[in-house]
Amino acid sequence: MWVNENWQVGQINPAGFSSFIRPQDLLFAKAKSQTDVLAVAEEALRSGAIPLVVMELSAPINLTTGRRLQLAAEAGQATGLCIIQENMGSNAAESRWRCTPLFDVKDSTLQRWELIKNKSGTLSVWDVKWDAETRRIIVVSKNAQRAGSARAPN
Amino acid sequence: MPSERVLRARPIDAPFALILRQSNTDRIYCLNAQAEKMGLHRGMGFSDARAYCRDLQSSPADLQADQRFLHTLARWSKRYCPWVGLEGSNGLVLNIAGSAHLFGGETAMVDDMRHSLARAGITANLGLADTRGAAWALAHFSNGPVKAGTPQTQILSLPIDALRLTNKSSIALQRAGVRSIADLIALPRATVTRRFGREVLLRLDQALGSQPEEISPLSDAPHYGVRITLPEPIGLSADVMAGAERLLQQLCAKLKTHEMGARILQLTLRRVDQANQQVELRLARPLRDVGRILPLFQRGVDQVDAGYGIDQLRLEATQVEPLPATQISHSTPSRHKGLDDLITRIGNRIGLENVQRFLPADSHIPERSFIIAPAAYSEPSGAWSTLRPRPLRLFTPEAIAGSGPQPPARFRWRRMSLSVGRATGPERIAPEWWLPDDNWRSGLRDYWRVETKQGWRLWLFYTPQNPGWFVQGEFA
């Protein structure tokens, strides 16, 4: 389920998602304000009917709000994902990631996933790519990455 | 009458006809007075009619809408009497015994009927008599002012067709020289039955009143509303919920007997100071399950201001949908009940139409390759096929600097200066000329999948007929 505010420009394209998930499983909620976005997300997380809730946030959320979302997600055994801007994260979140697409001469799905906050472990950085055939994420080892980078100038 | 139904919504001051396709031919189904004046008639071929009358306007007939309209008229007719039935496909029969004096007598009532119908744009042929058969005959064959008297005197001079006979017996009677009803009455009864069958005398007796004929009135639509009045006012939300549960049990039992499910429920709480508080519940799916509906009311009930107390609860299903019992088998896809309830709860907060899902559409234009439908009123459907990679996010095209059919090596987009690492393309998409779309006025588009050295993977297009470069999407 994808929740955002109705003024936001841009539209998620279900056809683009079809290589990652089944677009028919995707629900889309348009809320009037950030309060509504958070309420909808909390309701969806708590219900347990939806495994993943993605919300697009435009303003920072405070500790109480973040904690409520966290508790709702724990109650419903669901994953909540907030798409936020830089330096806007809530302290209540379980983990915080920074995902940036990387350019690579061979692979057009390479991304760098940086774990910049982790409540239950250490921080780390992975370079991952998407394997379309097996439909899963593959972590690219540092070695291969270095070898690929070394070959790049040639 | 069907043509008048259409013309009520869209008045046309010209010959007009409704067309019905019967056995591979378009025939006139119903026409207005102006078209009749031009010499057209019902059942005529449509192409012939157009040859006679060049400026004939037409529209296809909708028999179901006509039936619905007739039922609406039947409901309206209940202002004259409670005993209203349907007569054929385009008539109503009213038993006004005992209610005529409320309108100042039979003549005044018929005049009132005629006047109200004319104001609504409907020309009605009215007949009033002591028997149903005689009234039918008068409505179809005389349509004059109301004549007082017994059926014998009223319909004697009418033709034999006025007796609602089958076509066969009517022709047989006319061949034998029996043209009017008076002629038929003059014949010895025994010979009539022997020669023309029992139907003729049955219809005659029904028209004259010696055989009874009943009217079967239309039944009222069931009312899905229940209420409870309390001896002492209540104010606690748990008490209100307990009351709502009692009402829901009654309402759901009623819904179950009619095989219906509630779509919109309205709980009205009357306070002791006569002010009403309303709680509306819009359901994502027709339901008649007390255990599932009741928790959904909790949020609305909590927001109610009870004031000095509530002494009456009224629960009404304002919108119902058919919900037939379905056989559960291993092959029926199991619906996720939690999801429906979730959509209901979310929909009550942000509006049920704002919870949406995507349905595939048959178009290769990226913006039109999907339809957004409210999740509560649609089923998820599969058949998503993408031959080529499509971006995750689409936005309205944003112009960038660039020239020539090859993607620019460096460009600025959203205040970022980007340099192209790899470009895949072009994929040419042509506008769908059959649908006007202002965004595609610039003609063909050559789409490129551009990977920038900074990491962004963008979907660019070039319009060769109207040179320019635009960014339209963003890949993962």
Chai-1 contact restraints between the chains, C-beta under 6 A:
chainA,res_idxA,chainB,res_idxB,connection_type,confidence,min_distance_angstrom,max_distance_angstrom,comment,restraint_id
A,V9,B,F395,contact,1.0,0.0,6.0,A-B,restraint_1
A,G10,B,R393,contact,1.0,0.0,6.0,A-B,restraint_2
A,G10,B,F395,contact,1.0,0.0,6.0,A-B,restraint_3
A,Q11,B,L394,contact,1.0,0.0,6.0,A-B,restraint_4
A,I12,B,R393,contact,1.0,0.0,6.0,A-B,restraint_5
A,N13,B,R390,contact,1.0,0.0,6.0,A-B,restraint_6
A,N13,B,P391,contact,1.0,0.0,6.0,A-B,restraint_7
A,N13,B,L394,contact,1.0,0.0,6.0,A-B,restraint_8
A,P14,B,F358,contact,1.0,0.0,6.0,A-B,restraint_9
A,P14,B,F370,contact,1.0,0.0,6.0,A-B,restraint_10
A,A15,B,S369,contact,1.0,0.0,6.0,A-B,restraint_11
A,A15,B,T386,contact,1.0,0.0,6.0,A-B,restraint_12
A,A15,B,R390,contact,1.0,0.0,6.0,A-B,restraint_13
A,G16,B,R390,contact,1.0,0.0,6.0,A-B,restraint_14
A,G16,B,P391,contact,1.0,0.0,6.0,A-B,restraint_15
A,G16,B,L392,contact,1.0,0.0,6.0,A-B,restraint_16
A,S18,B,W384,contact,1.0,0.0,6.0,A-B,restraint_17
A,S18,B,T386,contact,1.0,0.0,6.0,A-B,restraint_18
A,P23,B,F358,contact,1.0,0.0,6.0,A-B,restraint_19
A,P23,B,W384,contact,1.0,0.0,6.0,A-B,restraint_20
A,Q24,B,P380,contact,1.0,0.0,6.0,A-B,restraint_21
A,Q24,B,G382,contact,1.0,0.0,6.0,A-B,restraint_22
A,L27,B,R357,contact,1.0,0.0,6.0,A-B,restraint_23
A,L27,B,A375,contact,1.0,0.0,6.0,A-B,restraint_24
A,F28,B,Q356,contact,1.0,0.0,6.0,A-B,restraint_25
A,A29,B,V355,contact,1.0,0.0,6.0,A-B,restraint_26
A,K30,B,N354,contact,1.0,0.0,6.0,A-B,restraint_27
A,A31,B,I350,contact,1.0,0.0,6.0,A-B,restraint_28
A,D36,B,I350,contact,1.0,0.0,6.0,A-B,restraint_29
A,V40,B,I346,contact,1.0,0.0,6.0,A-B,restraint_30
A,E43,B,R345,contact,1.0,0.0,6.0,A-B,restraint_31
A,E43,B,I346,contact,1.0,0.0,6.0,A-B,restraint_32
A,S47,B,G338,contact,1.0,0.0,6.0,A-B,restraint_33
A,S47,B,L342,contact,1.0,0.0,6.0,A-B,restraint_34
A,A49,B,H336,contact,1.0,0.0,6.0,A-B,restraint_35
A,A49,B,G338,contact,1.0,0.0,6.0,A-B,restraint_36
A,A49,B,L339,contact,1.0,0.0,6.0,A-B,restraint_37
A,A49,B,L342,contact,1.0,0.0,6.0,A-B,restraint_38
A,T100,B,G455,contact,1.0,0.0,6.0,A-B,restraint_39
A,P101,B,G455,contact,1.0,0.0,6.0,A-B,restraint_40
A,P101,B,R457,contact,1.0,0.0,6.0,A-B,restraint_41
A,L102,B,G455,contact,1.0,0.0,6.0,A-B,restraint_42
A,F103,B,G421,contact,1.0,0.0,6.0,A-B,restraint_43
A,F103,B,E451,contact,1.0,0.0,6.0,A-B,restraint_44
A,F103,B,K453,contact,1.0,0.0,6.0,A-B,restraint_45
A,F103,B,G455,contact,1.0,0.0,6.0,A-B,restraint_46
A,S108,B,E451,contact,1.0,0.0,6.0,A-B,restraint_47
